Amino acid sequence: MARPRKELSNVPLTPAMVNWAEALGDAIGRGMLRALNTGIPSLGGNGVSHGAGNGVAVRRRGRPPKMLSGNGLVSSDRRCTVDGCGREQRSKGLCSAHYQAERRRLLAGGKPA
């Protein structure tokens, strides 16, 4: 047998509770509008947002780009050691692109640089 429900119409509502409920409703409504306007991310597996042609951002794979500080320049002691490359070094003095290229070359049987 189900429990009888409480009758909520007899509970007195204070003005503070009414204001809180209205503010909560407004916040939920604004959040829903924002989600509908920007596009709700896909709930399924492959990370591709449906409707990419109509202004909805597609989620990219991999590490998100680092936020560039100030003017976007990397200090000289943190730059990749390859000539002409101005990216920030990640490992062994190389940026991620040059490190991966060196790693692929070594795996293919090349000599270390």
The 8 nearest C-alpha neighbors of each residue, nearest first, counted from 0:
[[1, 2, 3, 4, 5, 6, 7, 8],
 [2, 0, 3, 4, 5, 6, 7, 8],
 [1, 3, 4, 0, 5, 6, 7, 8],
 [4, 2, 1, 5, 0, 6, 7, 8],
 [5, 3, 6, 2, 1, 7, 8, 0],
 [6, 4, 7, 3, 8, 2, 9, 10],
 [5, 7, 8, 4, 9, 10, 3, 11],
 [8, 6, 9, 10, 5, 11, 4, 12],
 [7, 9, 10, 6, 11, 5, 12, 4],
 [8, 10, 7, 11, 6, 12, 5, 13],
 [11, 9, 7, 8, 12, 6, 13, 5],
 [12, 10, 9, 13, 8, 7, 16, 14],
 [13, 11, 16, 10, 14, 17, 15, 9],
 [12, 14, 16, 15, 17, 11, 18, 10],
 [13, 15, 17, 16, 18, 12, 19, 11],
 [14, 16, 18, 13, 17, 19, 12, 20],
 [17, 15, 19, 13, 14, 18, 20, 12],
 [16, 18, 14, 20, 15, 19, 21, 13],
 [19, 17, 15, 21, 16, 20, 22, 14],
 [20, 18, 16, 22, 17, 21, 23, 15],
 [19, 21, 23, 17, 22, 18, 16, 24],
 [20, 22, 24, 18, 23, 19, 25, 17],
 [23, 21, 25, 19, 24, 20, 18, 26],
 [24, 22, 20, 26, 21, 25, 19, 27],
 [23, 25, 21, 27, 22, 26, 28, 20],
 [24, 26, 28, 22, 23, 27, 29, 21],
 [27, 25, 23, 29, 28, 24, 30, 22],
 [28, 26, 30, 24, 25, 29, 31, 23],
 [27, 29, 25, 31, 26, 30, 24, 32],
 [30, 28, 32, 26, 31, 27, 33, 25],
 [31, 29, 33, 27, 28, 32, 26, 34],
 [30, 32, 34, 28, 33, 29, 35, 27],
 [33, 31, 35, 29, 34, 30, 36, 28],
 [32, 34, 30, 36, 31, 35, 37, 29],
 [35, 33, 31, 37, 32, 36, 39, 38],
 [34, 36, 32, 38, 33, 37, 31, 39],
 [35, 37, 33, 34, 38, 32, 39, 31],
 [38, 36, 34, 35, 33, 39, 55, 56],
 [39, 37, 35, 36, 34, 55, 40, 56],
 [38, 40, 34, 35, 41, 37, 36, 48],
 [41, 39, 48, 38, 42, 49, 58, 46],
 [42, 40, 48, 43, 39, 49, 46, 47],
 [41, 43, 40, 44, 46, 39, 48, 45],
 [44, 42, 41, 45, 46, 47, 40, 48],
 [43, 45, 46, 42, 41, 47, 48, 40],
 [44, 46, 47, 43, 48, 41, 42, 60],
 [47, 45, 44, 58, 48, 41, 43, 59],
 [48, 46, 45, 57, 58, 49, 41, 59],
 [47, 49, 41, 57, 40, 51, 46, 50],
 [50, 48, 51, 47, 41, 55, 57, 40],
 [49, 51, 52, 53, 55, 48, 54, 57],
 [50, 52, 55, 53, 49, 57, 48, 54],
 [53, 51, 50, 54, 55, 49, 56, 57],
 [52, 54, 51, 55, 50, 56, 49, 38],
 [55, 53, 52, 51, 56, 50, 37, 38],
 [54, 56, 51, 53, 38, 50, 57, 37],
 [57, 55, 54, 58, 51, 48, 38, 37],
 [58, 56, 48, 47, 51, 59, 55, 46],
 [57, 59, 47, 46, 56, 60, 48, 40],
 [60, 58, 57, 61, 46, 47, 63, 62],
 [59, 61, 58, 62, 46, 63, 47, 57],
 [62, 60, 63, 59, 64, 58, 46, 65],
 [61, 63, 64, 60, 65, 59, 58, 95],
 [62, 64, 61, 65, 59, 60, 66, 58],
 [65, 63, 62, 66, 67, 61, 59, 60],
 [66, 64, 67, 63, 62, 68, 71, 87],
 [65, 67, 68, 64, 71, 63, 69, 70],
 [68, 66, 71, 65, 69, 70, 72, 64],
 [67, 69, 71, 70, 66, 72, 65, 73],
 [68, 70, 71, 67, 72, 66, 73, 74],
 [69, 71, 72, 68, 67, 73, 66, 74],
 [72, 70, 67, 68, 69, 73, 66, 74],
 [73, 71, 70, 74, 69, 68, 67, 85],
 [74, 72, 87, 78, 75, 77, 71, 86],
 [73, 75, 77, 76, 72, 78, 87, 85],
 [74, 76, 78, 77, 73, 85, 79, 72],
 [75, 77, 74, 78, 73, 79, 88, 87],
 [78, 76, 75, 74, 87, 88, 73, 79],
 [79, 77, 87, 88, 75, 86, 85, 76],
 [78, 80, 93, 88, 94, 81, 92, 87],
 [79, 81, 92, 93, 78, 82, 84, 88],
 [82, 80, 79, 84, 83, 93, 97, 85],
 [83, 81, 84, 80, 79, 85, 78, 93],
 [82, 84, 81, 85, 80, 79, 86, 78],
 [83, 85, 82, 81, 86, 79, 80, 78],
 [86, 84, 78, 79, 83, 87, 73, 72],
 [87, 85, 78, 84, 79, 94, 88, 73],
 [88, 86, 78, 77, 94, 79, 73, 89],
 [87, 89, 94, 79, 93, 78, 92, 77],
 [88, 90, 94, 95, 93, 87, 92, 91],
 [89, 91, 92, 93, 88, 94, 98, 95],
 [92, 90, 93, 89, 98, 88, 94, 80],
 [93, 91, 88, 90, 79, 80, 89, 94],
 [94, 92, 79, 88, 98, 91, 90, 97],
 [93, 95, 88, 89, 79, 97, 96, 87],
 [94, 96, 98, 97, 89, 99, 93, 88],
 [97, 95, 99, 98, 94, 100, 93, 101],
 [98, 96, 100, 99, 94, 95, 93, 101],
 [97, 99, 95, 101, 93, 100, 96, 94],
 [100, 98, 102, 96, 101, 97, 103, 95],
 [99, 101, 97, 103, 102, 98, 104, 96],
 [102, 100, 104, 98, 99, 103, 97, 105],
 [101, 103, 99, 105, 104, 100, 98, 106],
 [102, 104, 106, 100, 101, 105, 99, 107],
 [105, 103, 101, 107, 102, 106, 109, 100],
 [106, 104, 109, 102, 108, 107, 103, 101],
 [107, 105, 103, 108, 104, 102, 109, 101],
 [106, 108, 104, 105, 109, 103, 102, 110],
 [109, 107, 105, 106, 104, 110, 103, 111],
 [108, 110, 105, 104, 107, 111, 106, 112],
 [109, 111, 105, 112, 108, 104, 107, 106],
 [112, 110, 105, 109, 101, 104, 102, 108],
 [111, 110, 101, 109, 105, 104, 102, 81]]
